[in-house]
Amino acid sequence: MIAIASLLDLTATERVTDLTNKLEKKFGLSGVKITPYPHLTALTAEIPDMEEFKEYLELTCLETRKITVRTTGLGIFPGQNPVIFIPVLRTPPLNDLHGRLHRDVAEMSTEMGVFYNPNLWLPHISLALGDTTPEILGPVLSFLCDYNFNWEITLDNLTILQKCGDYFLKDEEYHFGRRELIS
């Protein structure tokens, strides 16, 4: 299973990296670093023909303009190992891109991640996952309450993330917008 994600712009990457480093130092939380780059996941899928898929992503990105999104507050996906995240507000341009990706990739895939269905998708930026516990939520949230999460982020890429050992690493990265001919 691969993930199709957008890596965050430089300012947001620095903010998220600073926060995840502080969470690791103060609380020992490093599970989020299984993917070493801050990102927003659009969907996950099992793709049998990666060449066809990569051609599709390249063409889709050529036709896509940069998208500005906003974040606000904090969220939690509950469970044995709760996920702490920054919600990304859905906008028409983000919904349009996500809907198009989901529709087209579903035709190329043998399996799609259920939580990335357009009716269920909650775009977010993970701050802690995998090594959290319900008991640590209170102290971590108290710590994070000192920060402002009202950010503006420019998304300008789609990136394929693949599992490599214990990590999810970049396979290919495609940037939005038409390429200029260089002569």
C-alpha positions as CSV (number, residue, x, y, z in Angstrom):
1,M,0.0,0.0,0.0
2,I,1.3,3.4,-0.9
3,A,0.3,6.9,0.3
4,I,-0.3,9.8,-2.0
5,A,0.5,12.9,0.0
6,S,1.4,16.6,-0.3
7,L,4.6,17.6,1.4
8,L,4.1,20.9,3.3
9,D,5.7,24.2,2.4
10,L,8.9,25.3,4.1
11,T,7.3,27.4,6.8
12,A,4.8,24.6,7.8
13,T,7.5,22.0,7.6
14,E,9.7,23.9,10.0
15,R,6.8,24.5,12.4
16,V,5.7,20.8,12.4
17,T,9.3,19.6,12.7
18,D,10.0,21.9,15.7
19,L,6.8,20.6,17.4
20,T,7.5,17.0,16.8
21,N,11.1,17.4,18.0
22,K,9.8,19.1,21.2
23,L,7.2,16.3,21.7
24,E,10.0,13.7,21.3
25,K,12.3,15.5,23.8
26,K,9.6,16.3,26.4
27,F,7.4,13.1,26.1
28,G,9.5,10.6,24.2
29,L,7.0,10.6,21.3
30,S,8.8,9.8,18.0
31,G,6.3,7.5,16.3
32,V,5.2,10.2,13.9
33,K,8.7,10.2,12.4
34,I,7.9,6.9,10.6
35,T,7.3,9.4,7.8
36,P,10.2,11.8,8.2
37,Y,8.6,14.7,6.3
38,P,5.5,16.6,7.5
39,H,2.7,16.0,5.0
40,L,-1.0,15.9,4.3
41,T,-2.2,12.4,3.1
42,A,-4.7,12.5,0.3
43,L,-5.3,8.7,0.1
44,T,-3.7,5.3,0.3
45,A,-4.0,2.6,-2.3
46,E,-2.7,-0.7,-3.6
47,I,-1.5,0.0,-7.2
48,P,-0.5,-2.9,-9.4
49,D,0.8,-0.8,-12.3
50,M,3.0,1.9,-10.9
51,E,4.2,3.2,-14.3
52,E,0.6,4.0,-15.3
53,F,0.0,5.5,-11.9
54,K,3.1,7.7,-12.1
55,E,2.1,9.0,-15.5
56,Y,-1.4,9.8,-14.2
57,L,0.1,11.8,-11.2
58,E,2.5,13.7,-13.5
59,L,-0.4,14.7,-15.8
60,T,-2.7,15.6,-12.9
61,C,0.0,17.8,-11.4
62,L,0.6,19.6,-14.7
63,E,-3.1,20.6,-14.7
64,T,-3.2,21.5,-11.0
65,R,-2.5,24.9,-9.5
66,K,-1.1,25.5,-6.0
67,I,-3.7,25.3,-3.3
68,T,-3.7,27.4,-0.2
69,V,-5.2,25.7,2.9
70,R,-5.7,26.7,6.5
71,T,-5.3,24.8,9.7
72,T,-6.9,25.4,13.1
73,G,-6.8,23.9,16.5
74,L,-5.9,20.3,17.4
75,G,-7.7,17.0,16.9
76,I,-7.5,13.5,18.3
77,F,-8.3,10.2,16.6
78,P,-9.1,8.1,19.8
79,G,-7.9,4.6,20.4
80,Q,-5.3,2.5,22.2
81,N,-2.6,4.7,20.5
82,P,-4.4,8.0,19.9
83,V,-3.3,10.2,17.1
84,I,-2.8,13.9,17.8
85,F,-3.1,16.1,14.7
86,I,-3.7,19.6,13.3
87,P,-6.9,19.7,11.3
88,V,-6.8,21.1,7.8
89,L,-9.9,22.9,6.7
90,R,-11.5,21.5,3.6
91,T,-12.0,24.0,0.8
92,P,-13.5,23.7,-2.7
93,P,-10.1,23.5,-4.4
94,L,-8.8,20.9,-1.9
95,N,-12.0,18.9,-2.2
96,D,-11.9,19.0,-6.0
97,L,-8.4,17.7,-6.1
98,H,-9.0,15.0,-3.5
99,G,-12.3,13.9,-5.2
100,R,-10.6,13.7,-8.6
101,L,-7.7,11.7,-7.2
102,H,-10.0,9.3,-5.3
103,R,-12.2,8.7,-8.4
104,D,-9.2,8.1,-10.8
105,V,-7.0,6.2,-8.5
106,A,-9.9,3.9,-7.5
107,E,-9.9,2.7,-11.2
108,M,-6.2,1.9,-11.1
109,S,-6.1,0.3,-7.6
110,T,-7.0,-3.1,-6.2
111,E,-7.6,-1.6,-2.7
112,M,-8.2,1.9,-1.3
113,G,-7.9,3.1,2.3
114,V,-11.4,3.5,3.6
115,F,-10.8,6.6,5.6
116,Y,-9.7,8.5,2.5
117,N,-13.2,8.2,0.9
118,P,-14.3,11.8,0.1
119,N,-17.3,11.4,2.5
120,L,-15.0,10.4,5.4
121,W,-11.7,12.1,4.7
122,L,-10.5,14.4,7.5
123,P,-7.4,16.1,6.1
124,H,-4.8,16.6,8.9
125,I,-1.1,17.0,9.8
126,S,-0.1,14.4,12.4
127,L,2.0,15.5,15.4
128,A,2.0,12.2,17.4
129,L,1.0,8.7,16.4
130,G,1.8,5.1,17.1
131,D,3.5,5.6,20.5
132,T,0.9,7.6,22.3
133,T,-1.3,6.4,25.1
134,P,-4.6,7.7,26.5
135,E,-2.7,8.5,29.7
136,I,-0.2,10.8,28.0
137,L,-2.9,12.8,26.1
138,G,-3.6,15.3,29.0
139,P,0.0,16.3,29.5
140,V,0.7,16.5,25.7
141,L,-2.4,18.6,25.0
142,S,-1.6,20.9,27.9
143,F,1.9,21.4,26.4
144,L,0.4,22.0,22.9
145,C,-2.1,24.6,24.2
146,D,0.7,27.1,24.3
147,Y,0.9,27.1,20.5
148,N,-1.2,28.7,17.8
149,F,-2.4,26.4,15.0
150,N,-4.0,28.9,12.8
151,W,-1.7,28.5,9.8
152,E,-1.8,29.1,6.1
153,I,-0.1,26.5,4.0
154,T,0.6,26.3,0.3
155,L,0.3,22.8,-1.2
156,D,2.3,22.5,-4.5
157,N,2.9,18.8,-4.9
158,L,1.7,15.2,-4.9
159,T,4.3,12.8,-3.5
160,I,4.2,9.0,-3.5
161,L,5.2,7.6,-0.1
162,Q,6.2,3.9,0.1
163,K,7.0,1.7,3.1
164,C,10.8,1.1,3.2
165,G,11.7,-1.0,6.3
166,D,10.2,0.9,9.3
167,Y,9.7,4.1,7.4
168,F,7.5,5.6,4.7
169,L,9.8,7.4,2.3
170,K,9.5,9.4,-0.9
171,D,9.3,7.5,-4.1
172,E,8.4,10.3,-6.5
173,E,7.4,13.9,-6.1
174,Y,5.4,15.8,-8.7
175,H,4.9,19.6,-8.6
176,F,1.8,21.5,-9.6
177,G,1.7,23.6,-12.7
178,R,2.8,23.5,-16.3
179,R,6.5,23.1,-17.0
180,E,8.2,25.8,-19.0
181,L,10.1,24.7,-22.1
182,I,13.8,25.4,-21.7
183,S,15.7,26.0,-25.0
